Amino acid sequence: MVAGVLSEPPRHRGPTWLRLTRRVPTYVWTFLALVAGLAAGGFFPSALAPVADATSTLIAWVVAVVPLLILAALSPAIATLVRRGLAGRFAGAVVLWYVFTSTVAGLIALVAAAIFRIPLTTGDRGVWTEAAVMLRSLGEGGASWPLLAILAGVLLGLFGARNDPTYRVLKRVADAIEGMGHRLAYVMLPLILAFGVTLGVRFGARLGLSHYLTMTAYTAGLVLVWWAFYTFVLVRRVGRRPVGPVLSGYYVPTAVFAAGTCSSLATLPVNLANAKKVGVRDEVADFVLPFGAVVNLDASALAYVAYGPFVVSYVFGLELSWMMLLAAWPAVVLFTIAAPGLPAGMGTALWSATLFASILGLEGQAQGEFIASWIALSGGLPDMLRTATNTTGDGYTAIIFDGRFDEFFASDRG
C-alpha cells in the first residue's frame, strides 16, 4: 500500500509561472496595477480619457448600491456586537474599549486636519446657516441614503440580536461578505488599474505619483502618532507593561506580517501566537483578537477622517469646512467600528469617499473622478500601514486587558 502511494504521479498544479504568480502577495499586484494605470493615464491622457470617463460612470453605478452594501455589512456586525457585548463584564468592556479607541482616533484626525487651515464655514455663511445648508443637502442629495442605511443597519442589527431567525439570516449575510472579501482583491485588480488610469489622466503621471507618495507619507505620519499614543500611553500606563519586550516580541513581527497580507483576518493566527508569546493569557487573547480582527478599525477611522481635507483641499483644491468635517466624523467612526473591512477599497474607502463627495455636492463625472481618485490614493502602501496598525491595535488591546484581567473578574468571584 505504501509503495502504491509512493508510486502515484504528482498532481498537476499548473505551470511554474502560474504557481509563482499565486505566491505573490495580493497587495503587490494591487500596487503594480495602480502604478501601471497611473503611468499609462499620465503619458497617454488623450487615448485613455474614455477609460477614465467609463470608470467615473461605473463609480456612479457603484455609488447607487452603496446603501445596500452598508446595510448588508453593518446589520450583522451590530447584531454580533450586541450579542457578544452583553455576554459579561469583560466582553462588554472590550466592546467599549474599541468604541473608545476608534472615537479617539477620529478625534486625532480632526486635530491633524488643522494643518490644512480649512475654514469654519464655506464662503460667507455663518455657523447656523452652514449647518442648515448641510442638513438640507444631506436630505436632498446622495449622502442621505448612506446615512439612512447606517441608521437602518443599527436598528436591524439590534432587532436581529434579539430575534434568532433574523440573526441567522444576518449571519449568513456576514459569512457571504467575508467570503466575497477573500476573492474581491483579485477581482478588483482591473478596476484598480482603471482607478490608476483615472488618476493619471486627471493629474498627469508626475503629479499623480506625487499625490500618491504624499498620501503615503501623510498616512505614515498619522499611524505613527497613533502608534506612539497606543504604545507609550495606553500599553505602558494603562496596561502597565514595559514597552521594550512588547515591541520586540509582539509588535515588530506582527506588524510586518500584517503589512504583507493587508488583512487582519489573515494575520490572526500570527497575532494570537505573538500575543501569547509576550504573556497574554489564552482566555484573553482568544476573545479579544478574533473580535478585534472584525470590529477594530481604529487606524482606518483615523485615516479616513483625516483623508477628507487632504483629498478635498490639497488634491482637488475644493473648499471643505470644519462643519462638513465634524458632520462626517461620527459617521465614519461608526462605520469603521461595526462594518467589516473589504479589500481593494470596497469597504470604508468607498463609503467615506461617497460621503465626502455628497457633502461637497459633487455629481456625475466629477463625483466619479473624486471617488476613484480617493480609492486609488488610499490603496497599496497606505493600506499596508493602516492594516498593520489596526492589527497590532488588537494585540495591544489584549495586552492591556491581560494586565487588568483580575480586576474585571474580582467582583464576579467575590
Secondary structure, DSSP 4 states (H G I P E B T S, - for coil): -HHHHHHSPPPP---HHHHHHHHS-HHHHHHHHHHHHHHHHHHSHHHHHHHHHHHHHHHHHHHHHHHHHHHHHHHHHHHHHHHHHTS-HHHHHHHHHHHHHHHHHHHHHHHHGGGGT--SSSTT--HHHHHHHHHHHHHHSTTHHHHHHHHHHHHHHHHHHH-HHHHHHHHHHHHHHHHHHHHHHHHTHHHHHHHHHHHHHHH-HHHHHHHHHHHHHHHHHHHHHHHHHIIIIIIIIIS---HHHHIIIIIHHHHHHHHHHT-HHHHHHHHHHHHHHTT--HHHHHHHHHHHHHH--HHHHHHHHHHHHIIIIIIS-----HHHHHHHHHHHHHHHHHSPP-TTTTTHHHHHHHHHHHHHT--HHHHHHHHHHHHHHHSSHHHHHHHHHHHHHHHHHHHHHHHTHHHHHHHHH-
